[in-house]
């Protein structure tokens, strides 16, 4: 670093290099204080190899446990939502069937009521016709009897008038 920099860009690089070197010196001081030697890299490599070998075995089991827990919690919630939705659909179907049954029963009741009213109207008409025919028969019979009695009374009246005229003339 004894070189003289003429360019400002070179000066900036020089100061940045000095900063990196100072940081590296600090790291080397820490490594030496912890008494870490070159075998640390070999140990780190062995650790990576063991991790890559053992991780699938351990993490696979851990993943299964996590999925099982999720299945017992989150998936049950989804199942509960599905069951709730199905219950709502059944409730809607139940209400629709109740409304249909109610309207059908109302129609059936109206039909029965109409049938009963028509039947009673027919019975009333037949009873009225029967009463009218009996009335006409009795009326005709009474008029006939009255006519016969009038004829008899008139005949007697003529007879009596003839007797009266005879007695008066005598």
C-alpha positions as CSV (number, residue, x, y, z in Angstrom):
1,X,0.0,0.0,0.0
2,X,2.9,2.2,-0.4
3,X,2.0,3.0,-3.9
4,X,0.8,6.5,-4.6
5,X,-2.7,6.7,-6.1
6,X,-3.3,9.4,-8.6
7,X,-6.8,8.5,-9.6
8,X,-9.7,9.1,-7.1
9,X,-11.3,5.7,-8.1
10,X,-8.0,4.0,-7.1
11,X,-8.0,5.9,-3.8
12,X,-11.5,4.6,-3.0
13,X,-10.5,1.0,-3.9
14,X,-7.4,1.4,-1.7
15,X,-9.5,2.5,1.3
16,X,-12.0,-0.3,0.7
17,X,-9.2,-2.9,0.5
18,X,-7.7,-1.5,3.7
19,X,-11.2,-2.0,5.4
20,X,-11.4,-5.6,4.2
21,X,-7.9,-6.3,5.3
22,X,-8.7,-4.9,8.7
23,X,-11.9,-7.0,9.0
24,X,-9.9,-10.1,7.9
25,X,-7.3,-9.3,10.6
26,X,-10.0,-9.1,13.1
27,X,-11.5,-12.4,12.1
28,X,-8.0,-14.1,12.2
29,X,-7.5,-12.7,15.7
30,X,-10.8,-14.2,16.8
31,X,-9.9,-17.6,15.2
32,X,-6.5,-17.6,16.8
33,X,-8.0,-16.7,20.2
34,X,-10.5,-19.6,19.9
35,X,-7.6,-21.8,18.9
36,X,-9.3,-23.0,15.7
37,X,-6.8,-24.6,13.3
38,X,-7.0,-26.0,9.7
39,X,-8.9,-29.1,10.8
40,X,-11.9,-26.9,11.3
41,X,-12.5,-26.9,7.6
42,X,-12.3,-30.7,7.5
43,X,-14.7,-31.0,10.4
44,X,-17.0,-28.6,8.7
45,X,-16.9,-30.7,5.6
46,X,-17.6,-33.9,7.6
47,X,-20.5,-32.1,9.3
48,X,-22.0,-31.1,5.9
49,X,-21.7,-34.7,4.6
50,X,-23.3,-36.2,7.8
51,X,-26.0,-33.6,7.6
52,X,-26.8,-34.4,4.0
53,X,-26.9,-38.2,4.9
54,X,-28.8,-38.0,8.2
55,X,-31.1,-35.1,7.4
56,X,-33.5,-37.0,5.1
57,X,-33.9,-39.7,7.8
58,X,-34.6,-37.4,10.7
59,X,-36.4,-34.7,8.8
60,X,-38.6,-37.2,7.0
61,X,-39.9,-38.5,10.3
62,X,-40.2,-34.9,11.6
63,X,-42.1,-34.0,8.4
64,X,-44.5,-37.0,8.9
65,X,-45.1,-35.9,12.5
66,X,-45.8,-32.3,11.3
67,X,-48.2,-33.5,8.5
68,X,-50.0,-35.8,11.0
69,X,-50.5,-32.8,13.4
70,X,-51.7,-30.7,10.5
71,X,-54.0,-33.5,9.5
72,X,-55.5,-33.6,13.0
73,X,-55.9,-29.8,13.2
74,X,-56.2,-28.0,9.9
75,X,-57.7,-30.8,7.8
76,X,-60.2,-31.5,10.5
77,X,-61.2,-27.8,10.3
78,X,-61.7,-28.2,6.5
79,X,-63.7,-31.4,7.2
80,X,-65.8,-29.5,9.7
81,X,-66.5,-26.8,7.2
82,X,-67.5,-29.4,4.6
83,X,-69.8,-31.1,7.1
84,X,-71.3,-27.7,8.1
85,X,-71.9,-26.9,4.4
86,X,-73.5,-30.3,3.9
87,X,-75.7,-29.6,7.0
88,X,-76.8,-26.3,5.6
89,X,-77.6,-27.9,2.3
90,X,-79.7,-30.6,4.1
91,X,-81.4,-27.8,6.1
92,X,-82.3,-26.0,2.8
93,X,-83.6,-29.2,1.3
94,X,-85.7,-29.8,4.5
95,X,-87.1,-26.3,4.4
96,X,-87.9,-26.7,0.7
97,X,-89.7,-30.0,1.3
98,X,-91.6,-28.5,4.2
99,X,-92.7,-25.6,2.1
100,X,-93.7,-28.0,-0.8
101,X,-95.6,-30.2,1.6
102,X,-97.3,-27.2,3.1
103,X,-98.4,-25.9,-0.3
104,X,-99.5,-29.4,-1.4
105,X,-101.5,-29.8,1.8
106,X,-103.1,-26.4,1.2
107,X,-104.0,-27.4,-2.3
108,X,-105.4,-30.7,-1.1
109,X,-107.4,-28.9,1.6
110,X,-108.8,-26.4,-0.9
111,X,-109.7,-29.2,-3.3
112,X,-111.5,-31.2,-0.6
113,X,-113.2,-28.0,0.6
114,X,-114.3,-27.3,-3.0
115,X,-115.5,-30.9,-3.4
116,X,-117.5,-30.8,-0.2
117,X,-119.0,-27.4,-1.1
118,X,-120.0,-28.7,-4.6
119,X,-121.5,-31.9,-3.1
120,X,-123.5,-29.9,-0.5
121,X,-124.6,-27.5,-3.2
122,X,-125.8,-30.4,-5.3
123,X,-127.6,-32.0,-2.3
124,X,-129.2,-28.6,-1.6
125,X,-130.3,-28.2,-5.2
126,X,-131.7,-31.8,-5.2
127,X,-133.5,-31.1,-1.9
128,X,-134.8,-27.8,-3.2
129,X,-136.0,-29.5,-6.4
130,X,-137.7,-32.2,-4.3
131,X,-139.3,-29.7,-2.1
132,X,-140.5,-27.7,-5.1
133,X,-141.9,-30.8,-6.8
134,X,-143.7,-31.8,-3.6
135,X,-145.0,-28.2,-3.2
136,X,-146.2,-28.2,-6.8
137,X,-147.8,-31.7,-6.3
138,X,-149.6,-30.5,-3.1
139,X,-150.5,-27.2,-4.7
140,X,-152.0,-29.1,-7.7
141,X,-153.8,-31.5,-5.5
142,X,-155.2,-28.7,-3.3
143,X,-156.2,-26.8,-6.4
144,X,-157.8,-29.9,-7.8
145,X,-159.6,-30.6,-4.5
146,X,-160.6,-27.0,-4.3
147,X,-161.8,-27.1,-7.9
148,X,-163.8,-30.3,-7.2
149,X,-165.3,-28.8,-4.0
150,X,-166.1,-25.6,-5.9
151,X,-167.8,-27.6,-8.5
152,X,-169.7,-29.5,-5.8
153,X,-170.5,-26.3,-3.9
154,X,-171.6,-24.6,-7.1
155,X,-173.7,-27.5,-8.0
156,X,-175.3,-27.4,-4.5
157,X,-175.6,-23.6,-4.8
158,X,-177.5,-24.1,-8.1
159,X,-179.6,-26.7,-6.5
160,X,-180.2,-24.5,-3.4
161,X,-180.9,-21.5,-5.6
162,X,-183.3,-23.6,-7.6
163,X,-185.0,-24.7,-4.3
164,X,-185.1,-21.2,-3.0
165,X,-186.6,-19.9,-6.2
166,X,-189.2,-22.7,-6.0
167,X,-190.0,-22.0,-2.5
168,X,-190.3,-18.3,-3.2
169,X,-192.5,-18.9,-6.1
170,X,-194.8,-21.1,-4.2
